[in-house]
């Protein structure tokens, strides 16, 4: 069979010697499916670890298994005590990463073989010549799991796309062909996407249109994630509490959305959603201390959230393909077409992935980030989805009066592939002085702006190089539009768009379930030996 029994022996022995390896490495019972005997020992070691065993030896394994008649019989028939003793004695903890990698490679090969994928070009276990066998083992050792996956993807997907796909074939025609029909179609349905939280930004960007990529940039701690969560909640959750009128309002929007975070935990994201829908400051939720009537509003908000199609994913060390695969999964399985990725930056896995795909060629950070944005944009167009993503700013934003793509950390050329470019920052004292003189002095009862969105790029929009001034409550992730000016502080009249959704969306407002089917209760005993 496709396996390395020495790698299995070493892995089990190392786990017995140092059970905390479970916390550092990802293992699964399928990694030991070569024989039921190995699965029994692995399950036993894992269960002993999860139940707090500090020392795992052949005696503790024997004692644990003796309570399970069928499994204990298999254990004894295979001289289990002797095997476990030898595994612990022979285990070399310093070499665990190597044997773990071997174990995972064979587990992956078995998975592909079961699904009918031809793996012989990666590893051929059928060769009988000792010289050829050694070559196969050496080839497998020198190929990383990421390279194996990339090779299979090339064989099954990339080459097939090149040879057979018609989506990338260019098309040509007379300019006037179908033009009248196109013109008439805009009368029935203008080219406009679903609304962002800000009516002014919705007008400027023509809404969250499918096939487009929006980039919002800011310095650390200025609310990129919170504002983005507000935008997604606005699309997905059809009820929002109006704190001024003290009543719930129906938005008629319940579009499936996904927020992908690279830094915030699920719990941190959940409290942002609660705060937005309820209008209750997140601090009150985190401290568990509410003003009069607030807790009832939060409880009602949770009911609305629970029946809305808003999904959350957290991934810390990621590559480009990881993000693409996550979006593909949610689009296919949950009908998601509106995504937020928080946020574009380099990671160890990303750099390793790019290096592998370019056969070791060293790319600069700006080239890697441009490649990332190019991939996201192509995904938008090919799959007709909307993506909002974010970046950090470099230090130049502090000194420049005009905020544009030159301030994007790592690569200003990321802006080449986007449909909306926005830099969101609290206004400086100088900016406030200027806007007070030119605009606010002529207005009555206008709140002091605490956020400015500097719009430096808009595809298919007539307003660009402008500033959208807002009052933002980061505690609830909500925004209030105040006014729009040019970069020279001249008032620009903008009628905030109100997007009417004609199609009924009740079909989306159903109870959702967790993406993971695994039990996340650490105190609940693990069911063992259910192979």
N, C-alpha and C positions, 0 to 999 in steps of 0.2 A: 504493500500500500504506500501511498504518498505520506511518508512520515520519516522522522529522524528520532529513533528510540533513545539515542544518547541525549538528544536535546530534551526529550520528555523526562528522562531520568534526572538530568541536571536541574531542570526547571522545578520538578517536584521536590528534589532534595534541597534546593535553595529556599523554596517556600517554607519547608519544614524548619530550616535553620533561621530564616529571617522572614516571618510571616508579614512584616510591615511592607514587604515588596508589593503586596496587593494594593497598597495605597499609592504606589508610584507607577505601577505598570498595569495595563489593561489586559486582563485575561478572561477567558470565557470557557465554559465546559466544552464547547465545540472545538477548542484547540486540542482536546485530548480524545476526540471521538474515534481514534484509531482502534481502540479496544475499550469495551465497557469497564474493564478492570482499571484502566488509567483514569477514567472519568470518576469512578468510585473513590479512588484515592484523592484526586483533586477536590472533589466535592467535600470530602471529609476534612481535608486541610482548610479549605475555605470556611466551612461551617465552624470549625474549632476557632479559627481566627476571629470571625464575626461575633462569636460568643465570648470572646475575651481571653482565650487561652494564650498564655505567655510562652509556654514551651510545647512544641509539637514534635513528638517522637513516635517510634513504632508502637510503643505501649499505649500512648494516648489515642492513636489511630485505631488500634486493635480494640481498645475499650469502647470507643465511640461506635464502631461498626458492629460490635457484638449485639447491639439493640436492634439491628436490622438483619433479619434472617437471610433473605435472598442475597443482599450485598455482602454479608459476612461470609457466606458460602463461596462466592466468587473470589473474595479476598483470600481465603484460606487455600482454595484450589490452585491459586497462582503464587503460593508461598509469599503472601503479602508482607509478613513481618520481616522476612529476610530481604525482600525488595526494598522496603522502606528504610531498613538499617543501612543497606548498601548505598541507597540514594543520598541519605544524610551524610554518610562518611565520604562519599566521592564528590559531593557538591562543592563547587568552587565559586564562591560568591562574587569574586572579582570578574569572573567570566560570564555572569548571569546575563548581561546585555546581549552577548553573542548568542547564547543558547535561546534566549527569549526571541531574538530576531529570527533564528532558524525555525523555532516552533511556529511563529506567526506566518512565516513564508509558506510552510507546508500546509498550515490551516487555510491560507488563502488559495493555494493550489487545489486543495480538496474541494473548496467551495466552488471554484470555477469548473472543476471537472464534473461536479454534481449538476451544474447548470448547463452542461453541454458545451462549454468553451474548450477549444483546442489549445492546450497548454504546452505542447511538445516543443515549441520553439523557445519556451522559457525553461522547461525542465522535462526531460524524457526519462521516466523511471523504468522504461522497458528495455533499455540497452543492457546487454549482458557482458560486453567486452570490458574488462577492468580498467583499461586505459580510457575508454569512452565514459565509463562511470565516473572516473576521477574528473574528467573534463566537465561533465554535467554538474558535479558538486561544486567545482571551482566557479563555474558560470553563475550558479545560484548564489554562492557566497559574495560574488562581486556585484550582484544586482540588488539594489535596495527595493524595498516594498513599493515605494513611490514610483520607481522606474518600472517595476513589474506592472503596476496599475496603468502607468502611462503607455506601456507597450500594448497592453490589451485594449486600452481605449483607442490607440492608433489603429489597431487591426480591425476593431469592431465598429468604431464610430468615425474617426477622422478619415481613414482611407475610403470608407463607404460614402462619406459626404463628398469627398473630392471626386469620386468616380460616378456617383449616382444622383446626388442631390441637385435639384434644380433651383434651390433658393438662392444660391450664390451666383447663378448665371445672370449676366447683365442683359437688360432688355432695352430695345430702342424702338422709337415710334415717332411719327409726326407730332409736333408740339400741340397741334389743335385737336388731335384725336381724343374724344371723350371730354373735352374741356367744358362744353355746355352742360353736360350731365353733372360734372364736378361742381360747377357754379351753382346749379339748382339744388344740389344736395346740401350745400351750406345754408340754404334758406330753411330747409326742413330741420337740419341739425348742425348748428354752427360748430366749427372746430374748437371745442372747449371741453376741458376735462372736469373731473369732480373737484369740489371746492377745497382749498386749503383752509386752515383756521382763520387766516386773515383775508377778509373780502378784498382789500386793496391788492395784496399779493396775488390773489386769485385772478383779478382783472389783469394785472401786469403780466403774469405768466401764462394767462389763458387756462388756468386750472391745472390740475394734475393729470396731464394727458398721457394716455397709453403710448408707449414707444419713446418716452422722454426720460432724461436723466437730469435731476436737479442737484446742485451742489451748494451746501450751506457751510460756510467756514466761520470760525471764531477762535478766540484765544481760550485757553483752558479755564473752566469754571464759569463761563458766561452763558450757560444754558442751552448749548446745541442739542443735547439729548432731550432735554425737557420740552423745548419748542417742537422738536421732531415728533415726540410722543404725542403732544397735543394735536399735531396735524393728522397722525394716524388714528387717534381716538375719534377725531372729528369725522373720519370716513367710516369707521367701523361700528361705533356705538350710537344707536339712534336716539338715546335720551341723554339730556344734560341738564343739570340743575342751575337755574337762573338765580344767582344769589341776591340780585337786586329785587326781583319780583317775588322771590321766595316760592318758586314753583318749578316743576319739571317741564321741560320743553322737548317736543318731538322733532328730530331733525330730518327724518325720512331717509337717512343714510345708514346702511349696514353692509358695507362692502368688506369682504374678507381681506385682512391686511396682516403683514408680518413685520415685526421689529427684530432685527438681528443686532445684538450687542456684543462688543468685544471687550468691554470693561465692566459694565454694571451686571449685577446678579439678577436672577429672576425676581427675587424679593424686592430689590431696589426698583425694578421696572414696574412691579405690581403696585407699589405705593404711588408711583407717578400716575398710573392709570386711575387709581381710586381718587387721587386729588383732582385730576382734570374733570372727571365725570361729576363728582360731588361738589366741586368748588370749595372744598375744605382744605386749608393749608396742610401740606404734607407733614409739617412739624407736629400738628395736632394728632395726626394719625400715628406717627412714629412714637410720640410720647404717650399715646393712649389717653390723652386728656383733651376733652372736647368742650367747646362752648355749648350753650343751650341749643338743643335741637340738631347739632352737627352729627352726632353719632348715628341718629336715625337716618339722616341723609346719606351718610357713608354706607350704611347697611343696605339701603335701597340701591345705591350706586353699584354695589357689589353684585346684587341680583341682576341688574341690567348688563353689567360687564360679563357675568357668567353666561348669559344667553346671547352674547355678541361674538362675531367671528374675528376676534383679535388674538393673534398668536405671538408668542415670544420665544426667541432662541438666543442662547448665549454660547459664544465660541471664542476662546481666548487666543490660542495659537493657531492661526489660519493661513491657508493659501488661497489663491484666486479660485481654484477649482472647488475648494470647500464651500465658498460663498455661492458659487454658481449652482453646485449640487443641492444646497439647501433650498435655494429659490426654485429650482426645478421640482424638487419634492413637494413643496407647499403649493406650487401652481397646479401640479398634477393631482395631488391627493386632496387638497382643500380649496381649490379654485381661487387661490390668492393671485391678484394682479397688481397689488400696491404694496411696495416694499420700502423699508427704511434700513439702511446698513450704517451702523454707528461704530467705527468710522474708518475711512481709508488711511492706512499707515503701513509701514513696513513691519514685518514680523520675521522671526527666524525661519518659520516654515515657508513663508512667502518667498524669501530670498533663496532658500534651498530649492523650492519648486521651480523658480525661474531659472536658477543655475542648471538644474537637471534638464529642463525643457530646451535650454539653449546649448546643451552638451558642454557645460562648464564655462561658457563664455561669461565674463564678468560684466554686468550691467551696472550703470550708475543708479543711484536712488531715484533720480528724476525719470529715468527710462523705465524702471520697474513700476513706479506709480502711474506713469502714462499708460503702460500696458494694462494695469489694473482698471483704470478708468475706461480704456478702450474696450476691455472685455465687458464691463458693466453696460456700456452704451450699446454694444452689439447685442447683448442679451435683451435689453429693452426693445430694440427694433425687431429682432427675430422672434421674440415671444410675445410682443405687444403687451408689455407691462410698464408700470411706472416705478422708478426708483428714486428715492431721496437719500442722499448720502452726505457725509460731513468730512471736513478736514480741519486740522489745526492751522494756525497762522505762524509765520516767522516773525521775528522781532521788529521788522520794518514797519509794521502797522502802527506802532506807537508814535512815529514821527511824521508819517505822511498824511497830508490833509485829504488826499483822494485814495479811497480804498478800492483796490482792484486785484486782478489775478496775480500780480507780481508779489503779493503777500502770502500766497499759498505755501505752506511749509513743504519742502521737499521738491516741488515741481510746479512751476507756473503753467507748464504745458498741459496739466490736467484739465484746464479750462477749455482746451481745444475740442473736447469730446462732449461737453455738457450742453444742455438746452437752457438752463437757468443758472447763473452764477450770482451768489449772494454772500456778502460778508456782514455778519451780525455782531454788533458791538454796542456797549453802553456809550452814550454820547460823551465826548470830552467837554470840559468847561468852555473851551473856545467854540465848539460846535453849538453848545447851548446858548452862549452869548449871541452868536450870529443868527440863530433861528429865532431867538426872542426878538431881536431887532427887526428882522425882515418879515416874520410871519406871526408869531404868537402875540406880539403887541397889538395886532389888529383883530385878535380873537377873544372871545369871552368864555370863561370857565373851561379852558382847555387844560387837562392835567399836564404836569411836567413829564416830557418823554424820558424814559429810562432805557430805551433800546432803539438803535437805528439799523435798518437793513440797507446796506449799500449794494444796489443792484448794478452789476457791471456787465452782465451779458443776458440777453433774452432772445431766443430764437422764435420767430413768428410773432414777436411782440413789438409794438411801436415805441414803448417807453424803456429806455435804458440809460445808464449813467445817472441814476436818480437815487434818492434816499426815501425810504419809508419809515416814518417816525411812529413809534408805538409806546404804549404803556403796557409793560409785561409784568405778570405775577408769576415768578418762577416757582413759587410755592404751590401753585395750582396748575402750572404749565399752560396758562391761558394768556391770550394777547388781546389788546384793544387797539384798533387803528386810530391814529390821531390825524395825520395829514401826510402829504407827499410833497417833496421838493426836488429841485434839480441839485446837482452838486454845488451850485452857486447860491443855494438857499432861496431860490425863487419858488413860490407856491405853484404846484401843478394840480389842477383839479382832476381827481380820479374818482369815478363812481364805483364803489365797491360792488363786485359782482355777487348776485344771488343766483345760484345755480339750481334750477328746478329739475328734480329727478322724477321723470314721468313713470318709469317702470317700477312696479311694486317690488319692494325689497324684503318683504316679510319672509320669503323663502330662506334668506340668510340668517334670520334671527331665530336660531335654534340652539339648544344646549350643545356646547362643544365638549370635547373630551380631551384628556391629556394626550400629547403626541407620544410620549413614552408609555409603553405598556408595562414597564418594570415597576415593582413595588418600591417606593422611595422611602418607606418607613424603616429606619435603621434598627428599630427595636423589634420588628416583626421577624420571627425565625425564618430562615431560608428553607424552602422545600428542596430536599436533596434527592438525588437518584431518580429524577423524573426525566429520563432520557428519551 
